[in-house]
Amino acid sequence: MSNKALFDLDPDHTDKVRAIPPDMNTVTPHLVCANAAQAIDFYKQAFGAIEQARLAGPDGKIAHACLRIGNSAIFLFDENPQWGALGPLALKGTPVSIHLYVDNADEAARKAVAAGAKLIMEVQDMFWGDRYGLLEDPYGHRWSVATHVKDLSPEEIKKASETMLTDGGCAGGEAKAGA
Protein backbone atom coordinates (compact mmCIF):
# COMPACT_ATOMS: atom_id res chain seq x y z
CA MET A 1 0.00 0.00 0.00
CA SER A 2 1.36 3.41 -0.93
CA ASN A 3 1.69 6.28 1.55
CA LYS A 4 -1.22 7.99 -0.24
CA ALA A 5 -3.39 4.93 0.40
CA LEU A 6 -2.77 5.24 4.14
CA PHE A 7 -4.62 8.57 4.11
CA ASP A 8 -7.18 7.90 1.40
CA LEU A 9 -10.47 6.24 2.29
CA ASP A 10 -10.83 5.07 -1.31
CA PRO A 11 -7.23 4.44 -2.53
CA ASP A 12 -8.22 2.48 -5.64
CA HIS A 13 -10.35 5.28 -7.12
CA THR A 14 -8.18 8.35 -6.67
CA ASP A 15 -9.74 10.21 -9.63
CA LYS A 16 -13.34 9.35 -8.81
CA VAL A 17 -15.59 11.98 -7.27
CA ARG A 18 -17.82 10.38 -4.66
CA ALA A 19 -21.54 10.59 -5.29
CA ILE A 20 -22.08 11.18 -1.56
CA PRO A 21 -19.36 13.31 0.07
CA PRO A 22 -17.62 11.54 2.95
CA ASP A 23 -19.03 13.90 5.62
CA MET A 24 -22.65 13.66 4.44
CA ASN A 25 -25.48 11.16 4.98
CA THR A 26 -27.78 9.90 2.26
CA VAL A 27 -30.71 12.02 3.49
CA THR A 28 -30.18 15.64 4.55
CA PRO A 29 -33.02 17.97 5.59
CA HIS A 30 -33.08 21.23 3.61
CA LEU A 31 -35.08 23.83 5.54
CA VAL A 32 -36.65 26.98 4.14
CA CYS A 33 -36.76 29.71 6.79
CA ALA A 34 -38.12 33.22 7.02
CA ASN A 35 -34.93 34.96 8.22
CA ALA A 36 -32.43 32.13 7.90
CA ALA A 37 -29.68 34.10 9.70
CA GLN A 38 -31.81 34.24 12.86
CA ALA A 39 -32.73 30.58 12.39
CA ILE A 40 -29.03 29.66 12.33
CA ASP A 41 -28.52 31.52 15.62
CA PHE A 42 -31.55 29.73 17.10
CA TYR A 43 -30.29 26.27 16.04
CA LYS A 44 -26.89 27.03 17.55
CA GLN A 45 -28.46 28.05 20.86
CA ALA A 46 -31.24 25.44 20.97
CA PHE A 47 -29.53 22.36 19.54
CA GLY A 48 -25.81 23.11 19.67
CA ALA A 49 -25.57 23.40 15.88
CA ILE A 50 -22.21 24.19 14.35
CA GLU A 51 -22.22 26.40 11.27
CA GLN A 52 -20.06 24.93 8.51
CA ALA A 53 -20.93 27.14 5.56
CA ARG A 54 -22.96 30.22 4.69
CA LEU A 55 -23.44 31.69 1.23
CA ALA A 56 -25.22 35.03 0.97
CA GLY A 57 -27.02 36.07 -2.19
CA PRO A 58 -26.69 39.52 -3.75
CA ASP A 59 -29.59 40.76 -1.59
CA GLY A 60 -27.82 39.65 1.60
CA LYS A 61 -30.25 36.79 2.24
CA ILE A 62 -28.86 33.33 2.78
CA ALA A 63 -28.83 31.36 -0.46
CA HIS A 64 -27.35 28.28 1.25
CA ALA A 65 -26.06 27.35 4.68
CA CYS A 66 -24.88 24.07 6.15
CA LEU A 67 -25.13 23.31 9.86
CA ARG A 68 -24.13 20.24 11.80
CA ILE A 69 -26.10 18.93 14.74
CA GLY A 70 -24.30 15.95 16.17
CA ASN A 71 -23.25 13.75 13.27
CA SER A 72 -25.87 15.12 10.86
CA ALA A 73 -25.92 17.98 8.39
CA ILE A 74 -28.85 20.33 7.85
CA PHE A 75 -29.06 22.71 4.93
CA LEU A 76 -31.15 25.87 5.04
CA PHE A 77 -31.84 29.04 3.13
CA ASP A 78 -34.05 32.09 3.21
CA GLU A 79 -37.55 31.99 1.82
CA ASN A 80 -37.72 32.96 -1.82
CA PRO A 81 -41.27 33.17 -3.23
CA GLN A 82 -39.89 33.63 -6.77
CA TRP A 83 -38.40 30.12 -6.49
CA GLY A 84 -41.55 28.73 -4.90
CA ALA A 85 -39.61 28.29 -1.66
CA LEU A 86 -41.80 29.16 1.31
CA GLY A 87 -41.24 28.21 4.92
CA PRO A 88 -43.76 26.67 7.30
CA LEU A 89 -44.89 30.04 8.67
CA ALA A 90 -45.91 31.24 5.20
CA LEU A 91 -47.57 27.88 4.55
CA LYS A 92 -49.36 27.97 7.93
CA GLY A 93 -47.74 24.79 9.21
CA THR A 94 -45.71 21.74 8.29
CA PRO A 95 -46.53 18.04 8.06
CA VAL A 96 -42.87 17.16 8.74
CA SER A 97 -40.95 16.64 11.98
CA ILE A 98 -37.20 16.42 12.17
CA HIS A 99 -36.28 13.69 14.64
CA LEU A 100 -33.30 14.49 16.85
CA TYR A 101 -31.76 11.87 19.11
CA VAL A 102 -29.96 13.43 22.08
CA ASP A 103 -28.32 12.28 25.31
CA ASN A 104 -31.04 13.89 27.45
CA ALA A 105 -34.40 14.70 25.82
CA ASP A 106 -35.70 16.59 28.87
CA GLU A 107 -32.68 18.90 28.93
CA ALA A 108 -32.74 19.32 25.13
CA ALA A 109 -36.41 20.35 25.25
CA ARG A 110 -35.76 22.82 28.11
CA LYS A 111 -32.84 24.35 26.21
CA ALA A 112 -34.86 24.67 22.99
CA VAL A 113 -37.81 26.28 24.81
CA ALA A 114 -35.43 28.72 26.53
CA ALA A 115 -34.08 29.62 23.07
CA GLY A 116 -37.60 30.33 21.78
CA ALA A 117 -39.14 27.00 20.72
CA LYS A 118 -42.77 26.18 21.53
CA LEU A 119 -43.41 22.94 23.42
CA ILE A 120 -46.00 20.94 21.48
CA MET A 121 -45.81 17.68 23.45
CA GLU A 122 -44.03 17.36 26.76
CA VAL A 123 -41.13 14.91 26.97
CA GLN A 124 -42.34 11.59 28.31
CA ASP A 125 -41.66 7.86 28.21
CA MET A 126 -43.10 6.33 25.06
CA PHE A 127 -44.20 2.80 24.26
CA TRP A 128 -41.35 2.16 21.82
CA GLY A 129 -38.62 2.71 24.43
CA ASP A 130 -37.75 6.39 23.91
CA ARG A 131 -38.19 9.40 26.14
CA TYR A 132 -39.76 11.71 23.56
CA GLY A 133 -41.20 15.20 23.11
CA LEU A 134 -42.21 17.52 20.29
CA LEU A 135 -41.23 21.17 19.73
CA GLU A 136 -41.88 23.85 17.14
CA ASP A 137 -39.07 26.29 16.41
CA PRO A 138 -39.77 30.01 15.84
CA TYR A 139 -39.60 29.39 12.06
CA GLY A 140 -42.39 26.81 12.04
CA HIS A 141 -40.27 23.65 11.77
CA ARG A 142 -41.21 20.81 14.11
CA TRP A 143 -38.56 18.85 15.96
CA SER A 144 -39.02 15.69 17.97
CA VAL A 145 -36.34 15.16 20.61
CA ALA A 146 -35.72 11.69 21.94
CA THR A 147 -33.42 9.69 24.14
CA HIS A 148 -33.55 5.92 23.76
CA VAL A 149 -34.00 4.54 27.29
CA LYS A 150 -35.20 0.97 26.86
CA ASP A 151 -34.59 -1.76 24.29
CA LEU A 152 -37.82 -3.56 23.45
CA SER A 153 -38.58 -6.47 21.16
CA PRO A 154 -40.93 -5.93 18.21
CA GLU A 155 -43.54 -7.96 20.11
CA GLU A 156 -43.26 -5.73 23.20
CA ILE A 157 -43.60 -2.61 21.05
CA LYS A 158 -46.65 -4.05 19.26
CA LYS A 159 -48.35 -4.93 22.55
CA ALA A 160 -47.56 -1.51 24.05
CA SER A 161 -48.83 0.28 20.92
CA GLU A 162 -52.11 -1.64 21.06
CA THR A 163 -52.53 -0.56 24.69
CA MET A 164 -51.79 3.04 23.74
CA LEU A 165 -54.30 3.02 20.90
CA THR A 166 -57.07 1.57 23.08
CA ASP A 167 -56.31 4.11 25.83
CA GLY A 168 -57.01 7.02 23.53
CA GLY A 169 -53.76 7.82 21.79
CA CYS A 170 -50.35 9.16 22.58
CA ALA A 171 -49.93 10.21 26.19
CA GLY A 172 -49.48 13.92 26.68
CA GLY A 173 -51.02 15.28 23.49
CA GLU A 174 -50.63 19.05 23.14
CA ALA A 175 -48.52 20.64 25.83
CA LYS A 176 -50.29 22.96 28.20
CA ALA A 177 -50.19 26.62 27.22
CA GLY A 178 -47.28 28.41 28.80
CA ALA A 179 -45.41 25.18 29.53
C-alpha positions in Angstrom: 0.0 0.0 0.0 1.4 3.4 -0.9 1.7 6.3 1.5 -1.2 8.0 -0.2 -3.4 4.9 0.4 -2.8 5.2 4.1 -4.6 8.6 4.1 -7.2 7.9 1.4 -10.5 6.2 2.3 -10.8 5.1 -1.3 -7.2 4.4 -2.5 -8.2 2.5 -5.6 -10.4 5.3 -7.1 -8.2 8.4 -6.7 -9.7 10.2 -9.6 -13.3 9.4 -8.8 -15.6 12.0 -7.3 -17.8 10.4 -4.7 -21.5 10.6 -5.3 -22.1 11.2 -1.6 -19.4 13.3 0.1 -17.6 11.5 3.0 -19.0 13.9 5.6 -22.7 13.7 4.4 -25.5 11.2 5.0 -27.8 9.9 2.3 -30.7 12.0 3.5 -30.2 15.6 4.5 -33.0 18.0 5.6 -33.1 21.2 3.6 -35.1 23.8 5.5 -36.6 27.0 4.1 -36.8 29.7 6.8 -38.1 33.2 7.0 -34.9 35.0 8.2 -32.4 32.1 7.9 -29.7 34.1 9.7 -31.8 34.2 12.9 -32.7 30.6 12.4 -29.0 29.7 12.3 -28.5 31.5 15.6 -31.6 29.7 17.1 -30.3 26.3 16.0 -26.9 27.0 17.6 -28.5 28.0 20.9 -31.2 25.4 21.0 -29.5 22.4 19.5 -25.8 23.1 19.7 -25.6 23.4 15.9 -22.2 24.2 14.4 -22.2 26.4 11.3 -20.1 24.9 8.5 -20.9 27.1 5.6 -23.0 30.2 4.7 -23.4 31.7 1.2 -25.2 35.0 1.0 -27.0 36.1 -2.2 -26.7 39.5 -3.7 -29.6 40.8 -1.6 -27.8 39.6 1.6 -30.3 36.8 2.2 -28.9 33.3 2.8 -28.8 31.4 -0.5 -27.4 28.3 1.2 -26.1 27.3 4.7 -24.9 24.1 6.2 -25.1 23.3 9.9 -24.1 20.2 11.8 -26.1 18.9 14.7 -24.3 16.0 16.2 -23.3 13.7 13.3 -25.9 15.1 10.9 -25.9 18.0 8.4 -28.9 20.3 7.9 -29.1 22.7 4.9 -31.1 25.9 5.0 -31.8 29.0 3.1 -34.0 32.1 3.2 -37.6 32.0 1.8 -37.7 33.0 -1.8 -41.3 33.2 -3.2 -39.9 33.6 -6.8 -38.4 30.1 -6.5 -41.6 28.7 -4.9 -39.6 28.3 -1.7 -41.8 29.2 1.3 -41.2 28.2 4.9 -43.8 26.7 7.3 -44.9 30.0 8.7 -45.9 31.2 5.2 -47.6 27.9 4.6 -49.4 28.0 7.9 -47.7 24.8 9.2 -45.7 21.7 8.3 -46.5 18.0 8.1 -42.9 17.2 8.7 -41.0 16.6 12.0 -37.2 16.4 12.2 -36.3 13.7 14.6 -33.3 14.5 16.8 -31.8 11.9 19.1 -30.0 13.4 22.1 -28.3 12.3 25.3 -31.0 13.9 27.4 -34.4 14.7 25.8 -35.7 16.6 28.9 -32.7 18.9 28.9 -32.7 19.3 25.1 -36.4 20.4 25.3 -35.8 22.8 28.1 -32.8 24.3 26.2 -34.9 24.7 23.0 -37.8 26.3 24.8 -35.4 28.7 26.5 -34.1 29.6 23.1 -37.6 30.3 21.8 -39.1 27.0 20.7 -42.8 26.2 21.5 -43.4 22.9 23.4 -46.0 20.9 21.5 -45.8 17.7 23.5 -44.0 17.4 26.8 -41.1 14.9 27.0 -42.3 11.6 28.3 -41.7 7.9 28.2 -43.1 6.3 25.1 -44.2 2.8 24.3 -41.3 2.2 21.8 -38.6 2.7 24.4 -37.8 6.4 23.9 -38.2 9.4 26.1 -39.8 11.7 23.6 -41.2 15.2 23.1 -42.2 17.5 20.3 -41.2 21.2 19.7 -41.9 23.9 17.1 -39.1 26.3 16.4 -39.8 30.0 15.8 -39.6 29.4 12.1 -42.4 26.8 12.0 -40.3 23.6 11.8 -41.2 20.8 14.1 -38.6 18.8 16.0 -39.0 15.7 18.0 -36.3 15.2 20.6 -35.7 11.7 21.9 -33.4 9.7 24.1 -33.5 5.9 23.8 -34.0 4.5 27.3 -35.2 1.0 26.9 -34.6 -1.8 24.3 -37.8 -3.6 23.4 -38.6 -6.5 21.2 -40.9 -5.9 18.2 -43.5 -8.0 20.1 -43.3 -5.7 23.2 -43.6 -2.6 21.0 -46.6 -4.0 19.3 -48.4 -4.9 22.5 -47.6 -1.5 24.0 -48.8 0.3 20.9 -52.1 -1.6 21.1 -52.5 -0.6 24.7 -51.8 3.0 23.7 -54.3 3.0 20.9 -57.1 1.6 23.1 -56.3 4.1 25.8 -57.0 7.0 23.5 -53.8 7.8 21.8 -50.3 9.2 22.6 -49.9 10.2 26.2 -49.5 13.9 26.7 -51.0 15.3 23.5 -50.6 19.0 23.1 -48.5 20.6 25.8 -50.3 23.0 28.2 -50.2 26.6 27.2 -47.3 28.4 28.8 -45.4 25.2 29.5 
